[in-house]
Amino acid sequence: MFRIAFSWCHDEMLADDLVQDSLIKALLRLNQLKKPEVLESWVISILNNIWRDHLRRQKEFIDIDEHIQLSNENPENIHERDRIVLRVREAIGLLPMGQRQVISLVDLEGMSYNEVSQTLEIPVGTVMSRLNRARNAMMNKLSNDSQVVSLHQQQHWLEKNNV
């Protein structure tokens, strides 16, 4: 049950809570189970109901049947973008800690050089040099993947043209 819950929510603590709530509910209503051979599917259906209740409380649930596709993205493009994001995250993970900190704060969080300098308690020049080295290392690691470079150029064009 934990594997199922985790695959739905991608959060270990939430998955634990969902499983625990499901088992409590199942134990309290065990007398409602008519056929013992369907115990597993019955408990999973309880898990599903608890998961839906959680989503409703979080107001994050979007019924796929009611969802209007607002962009021209198709599943292949979405998958490819997710694959590229994963490759970029892996490349960031291979950077030395100082470079990783600076590139994540500047490029991912949008902090200024001065903010990063104050946050990490290092000179602005050090922020700039680490960022330059990190970006160069990232481009070297990702230059073999033309789709990553294409996505980067597309993002740069969109930002430049305020799209």
Protein Blocks (a to p, Z undefined) as FASTA:
>chain_A
ZZmmmmmnopaklmmmmmmmmmmmmmmmmmmpmblklmmmmmmmmmmmmmmmmmmmnopa
ccfklpccfbfcdfklmmmmmmmmmmmmmmmmmpcfklmmmmmmmmmnopafklmmmmno
pafklmmmmmmmmmmmmmmmmmmmmmlmmmmmmmmmmmmnoZZ
